[in-house]
Amino acid sequence: MPPTSPSSSVQAAREQLAARLREIRLDAEITKREVAARCGWSEAKSGRIENARTAPSDEDIRLWCNACGAADQAPPLIAANRQADSMYVQWRRLQRTGLKQLQKANLPLFERTRHFKVYCSNVVPGFLQTPGYAGALLRAIATFRGLPDDVADAVTARMDRSRIIREGDHRFAIVIEETVLRYRLGDAGVMAGQLGSLLSAMDLPAVSLGIIPAATERSMWPVESFTVFDDQRVDHEPLSASVKITAPDEVAVYLRAFTELHQHAVYGADARSLIVRAIDALR
């Protein structure tokens, strides 16, 4: 199953950094107390850093390496530390200037990815959203998080990003829950347009769209939405943060989950039938 903690990849990265700092200290044949004395902090802080209980700052790493006579080791460790910081980023940091820039920020990743695996349990995937649906969703997000109102520009940016589903050498394996078809974002007209667009998307050569019927007996339960990029990176989006997962063992867990969810889904005529029933329910 997917990791229970959205920051588990971050903790793994922290532990690897802490282990490297410990190795540097042991190679220098000095104690944690001596490191602390040379750095000008408490022995307790040395212990917390070395046991991954406290995330070191760039300056902490620089001082540690200098204290151990390994100043040349500081730059790569600082880079690793910053990468760990980027794995788990609160939405309030990513969206502090509004939603438009966030849509543009991900475009290079989307353009270079060849094979997307997308699972959505709560909303229509961004690639397949209509302007009306995207506007309703992004406005709800902006209101909930108290963001600057750039929803119209953000919708335009999202639509521009979504062109990759029709252009270039990309493939999309998408699985959604049937409940996504029933959750209303926007009025009945917006939802009817979005559901009709899903029917059209099923004809796109790059898209495989599966829907898991609500009545399916399951071996894999619904989880929070995630996207896998070329089987090498997972973006997982709980309510409070954006999580980037690159550790191979954790990516493998998400790939296994996607495989099982994919097997629960129906395709073709059966999937179309679920969408048509959802459209009929709007009347």
C-alpha positions in Angstrom: 0.0 0.0 0.0 1.1 3.6 -0.4 3.1 5.0 2.5 1.0 6.0 5.5 3.1 9.2 6.0 3.2 11.6 3.1 6.6 12.7 4.3 8.2 9.3 4.5 10.5 10.0 1.6 11.7 13.1 3.3 12.5 11.2 6.5 14.5 8.7 4.5 16.5 11.4 2.9 17.1 13.0 6.3 18.3 9.7 7.7 20.7 9.2 4.8 22.1 12.7 5.3 22.4 12.1 9.1 24.2 8.8 8.5 26.7 10.6 6.2 27.4 13.2 8.8 28.0 10.5 11.4 30.5 8.7 9.0 32.4 12.0 8.5 32.6 12.4 12.3 33.8 8.8 12.8 36.4 9.2 10.0 37.7 12.2 11.8 37.9 10.2 15.0 36.2 12.8 17.2 33.2 12.6 19.5 29.8 14.3 19.2 30.9 16.4 22.2 34.0 17.6 20.3 32.0 18.4 17.2 29.6 20.4 19.3 32.5 22.3 20.9 34.1 23.1 17.6 30.7 24.2 16.1 29.7 26.3 19.2 26.5 24.4 20.0 25.4 21.8 22.5 26.2 18.1 22.5 22.5 17.5 22.4 22.2 19.3 19.1 25.0 17.1 17.6 23.0 14.0 18.7 19.7 15.3 17.3 21.4 16.0 13.9 23.2 12.7 13.8 20.0 10.8 14.7 17.9 12.7 12.1 15.7 14.2 14.8 16.7 17.7 13.8 17.1 18.8 10.2 20.4 20.7 9.9 20.6 24.0 8.2 23.1 24.7 5.4 25.3 26.5 7.9 25.0 23.5 10.4 26.3 21.2 7.7 29.1 23.5 6.7 30.2 23.9 10.4 30.0 20.1 10.9 32.2 19.3 7.9 34.7 22.0 8.9 34.9 20.7 12.4 35.7 17.2 11.0 38.3 18.4 8.5 36.1 17.6 5.6 35.1 21.0 4.2 35.0 19.5 0.7 32.1 17.3 1.7 29.8 20.2 2.6 28.6 21.3 -0.9 27.1 17.9 -2.0 25.5 17.4 1.5 24.0 20.9 1.4 22.6 20.1 -2.0 21.1 16.8 -0.7 19.6 18.7 2.2 17.9 21.2 0.0 16.5 18.4 -2.2 15.0 16.8 0.9 13.4 20.2 1.7 11.8 20.2 -1.8 10.2 16.8 -1.4 7.5 17.9 1.0 6.3 21.4 0.4 3.3 22.9 2.1 0.7 24.3 -0.3 0.8 27.7 1.4 4.4 28.0 0.2 3.7 26.8 -3.4 0.6 28.8 -3.8 1.5 32.0 -1.9 1.4 34.1 -5.2 -1.7 32.4 -6.5 -2.5 29.4 -8.7 -1.3 30.5 -12.2 2.4 30.1 -11.5 2.0 26.6 -10.1 0.4 25.5 -13.3 3.3 26.8 -15.3 5.9 25.5 -12.9 5.0 21.9 -13.7 5.0 22.3 -17.4 8.7 21.2 -18.1 8.1 18.0 -16.1 4.9 17.3 -18.0 6.6 18.0 -21.4 9.5 15.6 -20.8 7.4 12.8 -19.3 6.5 10.1 -21.8 4.3 7.8 -19.8 1.9 9.1 -17.1 0.1 6.8 -14.7 -2.7 8.8 -13.0 -5.1 7.7 -10.3 -7.8 10.1 -9.0 -10.2 9.3 -6.3 -11.7 12.8 -5.8 -11.6 15.0 -9.0 -11.3 14.7 -12.7 -7.6 14.6 -13.5 -6.2 18.0 -14.6 -5.3 16.8 -18.1 -8.9 16.0 -18.8 -10.6 19.0 -17.1 -12.8 21.5 -19.1 -12.4 25.2 -18.5 -15.6 25.3 -16.5 -14.7 22.4 -14.3 -11.2 23.6 -13.7 -12.5 27.1 -12.9 -14.9 25.7 -10.3 -12.2 23.5 -8.7 -9.5 26.2 -8.7 -11.8 28.8 -7.3 -12.8 26.4 -4.5 -9.0 25.9 -3.8 -8.3 29.6 -3.8 -11.2 30.3 -1.4 -10.3 27.5 1.0 -6.7 28.5 1.2 -7.2 32.3 1.1 -5.1 32.8 -2.1 -4.9 35.8 -4.4 -7.7 35.6 -7.1 -5.9 34.7 -10.3 -8.3 31.8 -11.1 -9.0 33.0 -14.7 -5.3 33.1 -15.5 -4.7 29.8 -13.7 -7.4 28.1 -15.8 -5.8 29.4 -19.0 -2.5 28.1 -17.8 -4.0 24.7 -17.0 -5.6 24.4 -20.4 -2.3 25.3 -22.1 -0.6 22.6 -20.0 -3.2 20.1 -21.0 -2.4 20.4 -24.7 0.3 17.6 -24.1 -2.6 15.1 -24.1 -3.1 15.8 -27.8 0.5 16.7 -28.8 3.9 15.0 -28.6 4.9 11.5 -27.7 3.0 11.0 -24.4 0.9 8.2 -23.1 -1.7 8.5 -20.3 -3.0 5.5 -18.3 -5.7 7.1 -16.2 -7.9 5.4 -13.5 -10.6 7.3 -11.7 -13.3 6.2 -9.2 -16.9 6.2 -10.3 -17.6 8.7 -7.5 -15.5 11.3 -9.3 -18.3 11.4 -11.9 -20.8 12.2 -9.2 -19.0 14.8 -7.2 -20.3 18.2 -8.3 -17.8 21.0 -9.0 -19.8 23.7 -10.7 -23.4 23.6 -11.6 -25.2 20.9 -13.6 -24.2 22.5 -16.9 -20.5 22.5 -15.9 -20.7 18.9 -14.9 -22.5 17.8 -18.0 -19.8 19.5 -20.1 -17.1 17.8 -18.1 -18.6 14.4 -18.3 -19.2 14.8 -22.0 -15.6 15.8 -22.4 -14.5 12.5 -20.7 -16.5 10.6 -23.3 -14.5 12.4 -26.0 -11.2 11.9 -24.2 -11.7 8.1 -24.4 -11.3 8.4 -28.2 -7.8 10.0 -27.9 -5.1 7.6 -29.1 -2.8 8.6 -26.2 -5.4 8.0 -23.5 -6.5 4.9 -21.7 -9.3 5.9 -19.3 -10.6 3.3 -16.7 -13.3 3.8 -14.2 -13.6 1.8 -11.0 -17.4 1.1 -10.4 -18.5 2.0 -6.9 -20.0 -1.5 -6.4 -16.7 -3.3 -7.2 -15.5 -5.8 -4.6 -12.0 -4.6 -4.0 -8.6 -5.8 -3.0 -7.1 -2.3 -3.2 -9.0 0.4 -1.4 -9.4 4.1 -2.6 -6.4 6.2 -1.7 -5.5 9.8 -2.3 -4.8 10.9 -5.9 -1.3 10.4 -7.3 0.6 10.7 -10.6 3.5 8.6 -11.7 6.0 10.1 -14.1 7.9 7.6 -16.3 7.8 5.1 -13.4 10.5 7.2 -11.7 8.7 9.9 -9.7 5.4 10.1 -7.9 3.5 13.3 -7.1 1.1 12.8 -4.2 -1.2 15.5 -3.1 -2.7 15.3 0.4 -4.7 18.3 1.6 -1.8 20.2 3.3 1.2 19.7 1.0 2.7 18.6 -2.3 4.9 15.5 -1.9 7.4 14.4 -4.5 8.6 10.8 -4.1 11.7 9.5 -5.9 13.0 6.7 -3.6 12.8 3.6 -5.8 11.3 1.4 -3.1 8.5 3.9 -2.5 7.8 4.5 -6.2 7.5 0.7 -6.6 4.8 0.7 -3.9 2.7 3.3 -5.9 3.3 1.3 -9.1 1.9 -1.8 -7.4 -1.1 0.1 -6.1 -1.7 1.5 -9.6 -1.6 -2.0 -11.1 -4.2 -3.2 -8.7 -6.4 -0.2 -9.1 -6.1 -0.6 -12.9 -7.3 -4.2 -12.6 -10.4 -3.0 -10.7 -11.4 -0.6 -13.5 -13.6 -1.1 -16.5 -12.9 0.3 -19.9 -14.5 0.9 -23.3 -18.3 0.5 -23.5 -18.6 -0.3 -19.7 -16.8 2.9 -18.8 -18.9 4.9 -21.2 -22.0 3.5 -19.6 -20.9 4.7 -16.2 -20.3 8.2 -17.6 -23.7 8.3 -19.5 -25.5 7.3 -16.3 -23.8 10.1 -14.4 -24.9 12.5 -17.1 -28.5 11.2 -16.9 -28.4 11.7 -13.1 -27.9 15.5 -13.6 -31.3 15.9 -15.2 
